Amino acid sequence: MVEHEIHHRGQIHLYLGMLGVPTPPAYGLTSGQELAASVCRSGL
């Protein structure tokens, strides 16, 4: 069942990307988001 869910999540991610819709990262924050969050926390 897990493989089936992963398959459909991948399909949705692919189609949204092709349509230009921003998609959430599959495995946590992107490097840009992580950098922005760390800069905000440090007060720079």
C-alpha positions as CSV (number, residue, x, y, z in Angstrom):
1,M,0.0,0.0,0.0
2,V,2.9,2.4,0.8
3,E,4.3,2.0,-2.7
4,H,0.9,2.9,-4.2
5,E,0.7,6.1,-2.1
6,I,4.2,7.1,-3.0
7,H,3.4,6.6,-6.7
8,H,0.4,8.9,-6.6
9,R,2.2,11.5,-4.5
10,G,4.9,11.5,-7.2
11,Q,2.4,11.9,-10.0
12,I,0.8,14.9,-8.3
13,H,4.2,16.5,-7.7
14,L,5.1,16.0,-11.3
15,Y,1.9,17.4,-12.8
16,L,1.8,20.4,-10.5
17,G,5.4,21.2,-11.4
18,M,4.6,20.9,-15.1
19,L,1.7,23.4,-14.6
20,G,4.0,25.8,-12.8
21,V,2.4,25.3,-9.4
22,P,4.9,25.5,-6.6
23,T,5.2,22.2,-4.8
24,P,6.3,21.5,-1.3
25,P,9.7,19.8,-1.0
26,A,9.4,16.0,-0.7
27,Y,12.0,15.6,2.1
28,G,11.8,18.7,4.3
29,L,12.9,22.2,3.5
30,T,14.9,23.2,0.4
31,S,18.3,24.7,0.9
32,G,17.0,28.2,0.2
33,Q,14.2,27.8,2.7
34,E,16.6,26.5,5.3
35,L,19.0,29.5,4.7
36,A,16.1,32.0,5.0
37,A,14.8,30.4,8.2
38,S,18.3,30.5,9.8
39,V,18.8,34.1,8.8
40,C,15.5,35.1,10.3
41,R,16.2,33.3,13.5
42,S,19.7,34.9,13.9
43,G,18.2,38.4,13.4
44,L,20.4,39.3,10.5
